[in-house]
């Protein structure tokens, strides 16, 4: 998955905003490495470009985005957003709180499900927020499925409300993160612990993440 930095401008209130486009790739790394072979629960796939937001009219328009996330209006209040602080702590310490599905932990709000970041505190934070929103968007549009928990033992299932603990993201571009727990942190985890200065101007503004997915499967 890759996110491209588009713009960062100051609003009248002094808050930086950002806009991103995201490309979602099917990248079956474990299958290519042949770590597991002839295993019933192992998914076989080939490289593919699964989604490009440049051709999606919903991605840059907050009004159109409400077509797929109408519940965003319910959580657009200070009380609901304040609860995201707990999700930030949980995601950084262990795993995100799936019950707070409208929160993206330390990155901010999951809504709207597009590339418009209303409060950007740096490319590392806002770029990851765009990537994590994309994961949610893929689930909301039934392009990604639930693969963890007892419901997944016999096959994938529709997951319109993202279960954040199913995924971890590892930054691979422009600066690979390869060591420590924070190198492959859960959705909503803090970007400060591994170091926020992992992007740089001009050539280091396009970010890439390797998305790891948990899958429960029964072979009986």
C-alpha angles and dihedrals in degrees: 000000000000132000123200121209112233112169143347118191135162118247125214089265092057095251118134117231130195140194125207140182118210132204117202114204130189102230112172096191098165091049091053093048090051091223089147123031133180091008118148095216095046115106117225116207143145132230113283141159100241100179141005117189094204089080095044113094091197095060098075100029119078092194095053091044090066086074089075100028108035090150089071088089090064093057098042094104136095095250094055092045092048088060088064089075088072090050090052092054094044094047092049095046099040125322134346122260106257090196089067092061093157091062129083093195115231092359095066132240126359089215133119096040094223142082098273108111110192097190115034120179095176141327094272092058099038095041091053090046090056091049093049092047087053090056089053091046091053090054094046090054092047092245091118125041142206113266104166134077132032092304090064098053093095099031147318120305137199112271110183090164106059118238096212095197089069091076145053127186127216119191113229102165140087089354116016117226108211110154137057131026092280091059088076104026130170124259108287096020119145118271092202099075097061090041126275096223095081095116128061137189125285104351097031101052097093110083128200129196132191106220115215117198129197116225129188115198138170120213095192 
